[in-house]
Amino acid sequence: MSHLFEGTGVALITPFTNGKVDYDAIRRQVDFLIERQIQALVVNGTTAENPSLTEDERNQILRTVIDANQSRVPVIVGTGTNNTLNSLKASLTAKSLGADAIMLITPYYLKTNQRGLIQHFETIANETQLPVILYNVPSRTNSTIEPKTVEHLSRNPYIVGLKDATNDFEYLKEVQSLVDTNHFAIYSGNDENIVDFYASGGHGVISVVANVIPQPFQDIYINKENRSKRFEPIAYLLKALSIDINPIPIKYLASLEGFGAYEVRLPLVTLTNDEQRELKKAYQQFKVGVKI
């Protein structure tokens, strides 16, 4: 069995201070996460506010993460766009900077069919010759990688996994029945479903909430006993985080832990003062009795 990683990957936020990327905060967070046994770092994805970053910022963020990581865990970079040539350019840059793998979201706005998806993903995979994780998140792209398409793509030696954020277990079962799961990994893109996801044979999660609570997520992966019971405090926090759209709430919690100021870039806006108080209270209650 060979997978890029198993267990907890973290979809990193991009910390800002006074409107600028806080690279020192990135370094601190990388150390914080690795010291708590996370298995992979995912850079410049949805949670990182990728579309709000400049090309120079994305590249410097990747350089910073790679330097801070010191090859301790795989660094996976979100390089997908709705333009194949731009995605390829970003992917080749990521490779030149030392990324271990890339993650490709389905093209959005400029929608295509399944044949178009196959050509889009395979063009980038074959040109970069980097491990590729496909990213299926129709709630944000209005585009789905159908199971048969995943099966086809899984035969490409460079396409090594799927991050699925549908929370559709019938979809998951069909994909698992079609691919060689000894070599093609399936990751959850939903923190809420990890107990059922692992029970169904999933290999790991690319987590948002693990930005601030990595250890509880990794504990649930490692220790199979009483997963549902041990997940209850996390479920409580996840409910509180649903107060607004990712990454708005998680960036507030990250700011409480010293990872940048509480800032997002337009069109995102921060939580109201009342919402911040409510979320802070829930986070403090979560931390009582839970080793972070």
C-alpha positions as CSV (number, residue, x, y, z in Angstrom):
1,M,0.0,0.0,0.0
2,S,1.4,3.4,-1.0
3,H,-0.3,6.7,-0.5
4,L,1.0,10.3,-0.4
5,F,-0.2,10.5,3.2
6,E,-2.7,9.0,5.5
7,G,-4.4,10.7,8.5
8,T,-4.7,14.4,9.0
9,G,-3.7,16.9,6.4
10,V,-4.4,20.6,7.1
11,A,-5.8,23.1,4.6
12,L,-3.7,26.0,5.8
13,I,-5.2,29.5,6.3
14,T,-3.3,32.5,5.0
15,P,-2.7,34.8,8.0
16,F,-2.8,38.5,7.4
17,T,-1.6,41.4,9.5
18,N,-2.3,44.9,8.5
19,G,-3.5,43.7,5.1
20,K,-0.3,41.8,4.2
21,V,0.5,38.1,4.4
22,D,2.1,37.4,7.7
23,Y,5.0,35.0,6.8
24,D,6.2,34.8,10.4
25,A,2.8,33.5,11.4
26,I,2.9,30.9,8.7
27,R,6.3,29.7,10.0
28,R,4.9,29.5,13.6
29,Q,1.8,27.6,12.4
30,V,3.8,25.1,10.4
31,D,5.8,24.2,13.5
32,F,2.7,24.1,15.7
33,L,1.0,21.7,13.3
34,I,3.9,19.3,12.7
35,E,4.7,19.2,16.4
36,R,1.2,17.9,16.9
37,Q,1.7,15.1,14.4
38,I,-0.3,16.2,11.4
39,Q,0.6,14.3,8.2
40,A,0.5,16.8,5.4
41,L,0.3,20.6,4.7
42,V,-2.1,21.8,2.0
43,V,-1.1,25.3,0.8
44,N,-3.0,27.9,-1.3
45,G,-6.4,26.1,-1.3
46,T,-9.9,27.3,-0.6
47,T,-9.2,27.9,3.1
48,A,-6.1,30.0,2.1
49,E,-8.3,32.5,0.2
50,N,-6.4,31.5,-2.9
51,P,-8.3,33.7,-5.4
52,S,-7.6,36.8,-3.2
53,L,-3.8,36.2,-3.3
54,T,-1.5,37.6,-5.9
55,E,0.8,35.2,-7.9
56,D,3.8,36.6,-6.0
57,E,2.1,36.0,-2.6
58,R,1.1,32.4,-3.5
59,N,4.7,31.7,-4.5
60,Q,6.2,33.3,-1.4
61,I,3.7,31.4,0.8
62,L,4.8,28.2,-0.7
63,R,8.5,29.0,-0.3
64,T,7.8,29.9,3.3
65,V,6.0,26.7,4.1
66,I,8.6,24.5,2.3
67,D,11.4,26.2,4.2
68,A,9.6,26.0,7.6
69,N,8.6,22.4,6.9
70,Q,12.2,21.1,6.3
71,S,10.8,18.0,4.5
72,R,9.1,16.8,7.6
73,V,5.7,16.1,5.9
74,P,4.4,16.3,2.3
75,V,3.6,19.8,1.1
76,I,0.6,19.8,-1.3
77,V,-0.2,23.0,-3.3
78,G,-3.6,24.1,-4.7
79,T,-2.8,25.1,-8.2
80,G,-6.2,24.5,-10.0
81,T,-8.1,27.2,-11.7
82,N,-10.7,27.3,-14.5
83,N,-8.0,27.8,-17.1
84,T,-5.8,24.8,-18.0
85,L,-2.8,26.8,-19.1
86,N,-2.9,29.0,-16.0
87,S,-3.2,25.8,-13.8
88,L,-0.3,24.2,-15.6
89,K,1.9,27.3,-15.2
90,A,1.1,27.4,-11.5
91,S,1.8,23.7,-11.2
92,L,5.1,23.9,-12.9
93,T,6.1,26.8,-10.6
94,A,5.1,24.8,-7.6
95,K,7.3,22.0,-8.8
96,S,10.2,24.3,-9.3
97,L,9.8,25.6,-5.8
98,G,9.9,22.2,-4.3
99,A,6.3,21.1,-3.8
100,D,5.7,17.4,-3.1
101,A,2.3,17.3,-4.9
102,I,-0.4,19.5,-6.3
103,M,-4.2,19.6,-5.8
104,L,-6.4,20.4,-8.7
105,I,-10.0,21.7,-8.2
106,T,-12.5,21.1,-11.0
107,P,-12.7,24.1,-13.4
108,Y,-15.5,26.5,-12.3
109,Y,-17.5,29.1,-14.2
110,L,-16.0,27.9,-17.5
111,K,-17.8,24.6,-17.1
112,T,-16.8,21.5,-19.1
113,N,-18.0,17.9,-19.5
114,Q,-16.3,14.8,-18.2
115,R,-14.1,14.4,-21.3
116,G,-12.9,18.0,-20.7
117,L,-12.2,17.2,-17.1
118,I,-10.1,14.2,-18.1
119,Q,-8.1,16.2,-20.6
120,H,-7.7,19.1,-18.1
121,F,-6.4,16.9,-15.3
122,E,-4.2,14.6,-17.5
123,T,-2.6,17.5,-19.3
124,I,-1.4,19.0,-16.1
125,A,-0.4,15.7,-14.5
126,N,1.6,14.5,-17.5
127,E,3.4,17.9,-18.0
128,T,4.3,18.3,-14.3
129,Q,4.9,14.7,-13.5
130,L,4.0,15.5,-9.9
131,P,1.6,13.5,-7.7
132,V,-1.9,15.0,-8.2
133,I,-4.9,15.0,-5.9
134,L,-8.2,15.7,-7.6
135,Y,-10.5,18.0,-5.7
136,N,-14.2,17.4,-6.0
137,V,-16.2,20.2,-4.4
138,P,-19.4,20.8,-6.5
139,S,-20.8,23.1,-3.8
140,R,-18.2,25.7,-4.9
141,T,-17.7,24.8,-8.5
142,N,-21.0,23.4,-9.7
143,S,-19.0,20.6,-11.3
144,T,-18.6,17.0,-10.3
145,I,-15.9,14.4,-11.1
146,E,-18.1,11.4,-11.9
147,P,-17.0,8.1,-10.4
148,K,-16.2,6.6,-13.9
149,T,-14.1,9.7,-14.5
150,V,-12.2,9.1,-11.3
151,E,-11.7,5.5,-12.3
152,H,-10.2,6.6,-15.7
153,L,-8.0,9.2,-14.1
154,S,-6.8,6.8,-11.3
155,R,-5.0,4.8,-14.0
156,N,-2.7,7.8,-14.7
157,P,0.5,7.1,-12.7
158,Y,0.7,10.7,-11.5
159,I,-2.9,11.0,-10.3
160,V,-2.8,9.5,-6.8
161,G,-5.9,10.6,-4.9
162,L,-9.2,12.3,-4.6
163,K,-10.3,14.9,-2.1
164,D,-14.1,14.7,-1.9
165,A,-16.1,17.4,-0.2
166,T,-19.6,16.1,-1.2
167,N,-20.4,14.3,2.0
168,D,-22.1,11.7,-0.3
169,F,-21.3,8.2,0.9
170,E,-22.9,6.6,-2.1
171,Y,-20.5,8.5,-4.3
172,L,-17.6,7.4,-2.0
173,K,-18.6,3.7,-2.2
174,E,-18.9,3.8,-6.0
175,V,-15.5,5.4,-6.3
176,Q,-14.0,2.9,-4.0
177,S,-15.4,0.0,-6.0
178,L,-13.8,1.4,-9.2
179,V,-10.3,2.3,-8.1
180,D,-7.4,0.5,-6.6
181,T,-7.5,1.9,-3.1
182,N,-4.1,0.4,-2.3
183,H,-2.5,3.0,-4.5
184,F,-5.2,5.6,-5.0
185,A,-6.1,7.5,-1.8
186,I,-9.5,9.0,-0.9
187,Y,-9.5,12.0,1.4
188,S,-12.4,13.7,3.0
189,G,-12.9,17.5,2.5
190,N,-15.5,17.6,5.3
191,D,-14.4,17.7,8.9
192,E,-18.0,16.8,10.0
193,N,-18.0,13.3,8.5
194,I,-14.6,11.9,9.5
195,V,-15.8,9.2,11.8
196,D,-18.1,7.6,9.2
197,F,-15.5,8.4,6.5
198,Y,-12.8,6.4,8.2
199,A,-15.3,3.6,9.0
200,S,-16.0,3.5,5.2
201,G,-12.4,3.0,4.3
202,G,-11.3,6.6,3.8
203,H,-7.5,7.3,4.1
204,G,-7.5,10.7,5.6
205,V,-8.9,14.2,5.9
206,I,-7.8,17.6,4.5
207,S,-9.1,19.5,7.5
208,V,-10.0,23.1,8.0
209,V,-10.5,23.0,11.8
210,A,-7.2,21.2,12.3
211,N,-5.6,24.6,11.7
212,V,-6.2,25.2,15.5
213,I,-7.0,21.7,16.9
214,P,-4.7,19.2,15.0
215,Q,-4.1,16.7,17.7
216,P,-7.8,15.7,18.3
217,F,-8.1,15.0,14.6
218,Q,-5.0,12.9,14.4
219,D,-6.0,11.0,17.6
220,I,-9.3,10.0,15.9
221,Y,-7.4,8.7,12.9
222,I,-4.9,6.7,15.0
223,N,-7.2,5.4,17.7
224,K,-10.2,3.5,16.3
225,E,-11.9,2.8,19.6
226,N,-14.8,5.0,20.6
227,R,-14.3,7.4,17.7
228,S,-17.9,8.6,17.8
229,K,-17.6,9.5,21.5
230,R,-14.3,11.2,21.1
231,F,-15.6,13.2,18.1
232,E,-18.5,14.8,20.1
233,P,-16.4,17.8,21.4
234,I,-15.2,18.4,17.8
235,A,-18.8,18.2,16.5
236,Y,-19.8,20.9,19.1
237,L,-17.0,23.2,17.8
238,L,-17.9,22.5,14.2
239,K,-21.5,23.5,14.9
240,A,-20.2,26.8,16.3
241,L,-17.9,27.3,13.3
242,S,-20.9,27.0,11.0
243,I,-21.8,30.6,12.0
244,D,-20.4,31.8,8.7
245,I,-18.6,30.6,5.5
246,N,-15.1,29.0,5.6
247,P,-12.5,30.4,6.2
248,I,-14.1,33.4,8.0
249,P,-14.7,31.6,11.4
250,I,-11.5,29.5,11.4
251,K,-9.4,32.6,10.8
252,Y,-10.9,34.1,14.0
253,L,-9.9,31.1,16.0
254,A,-6.4,31.1,14.4
255,S,-6.0,34.8,15.4
256,L,-6.8,33.8,19.0
257,E,-3.9,31.4,18.8
258,G,-1.6,34.1,17.5
259,F,-1.6,33.1,13.8
260,G,-2.0,36.5,12.3
261,A,-4.5,39.2,13.0
262,Y,-8.2,38.6,12.5
263,E,-8.3,39.7,8.8
264,V,-9.8,38.3,5.6
265,R,-9.7,39.9,2.2
266,L,-12.8,41.2,0.3
267,P,-15.2,39.9,-0.8
268,L,-15.0,38.0,2.5
269,V,-15.8,40.0,5.6
270,T,-15.0,39.2,9.3
271,L,-17.6,38.1,11.8
272,T,-19.5,40.7,13.7
273,N,-18.5,41.4,17.3
274,D,-21.4,39.4,18.6
275,E,-20.5,36.5,16.4
276,Q,-16.9,36.7,17.6
277,R,-18.0,36.6,21.2
278,E,-20.3,33.6,20.5
279,L,-17.6,31.6,18.7
280,K,-14.9,32.5,21.3
281,K,-17.1,31.2,24.1
282,A,-17.7,27.9,22.2
283,Y,-14.0,27.5,21.6
284,Q,-13.1,28.1,25.2
285,Q,-15.7,25.5,26.2
286,F,-14.3,23.1,23.8
287,K,-10.8,23.5,25.2
288,V,-11.9,22.6,28.7
289,G,-10.7,19.1,29.2
290,V,-9.5,18.6,25.6
291,K,-5.8,18.6,25.0
292,I,-5.0,20.9,22.1
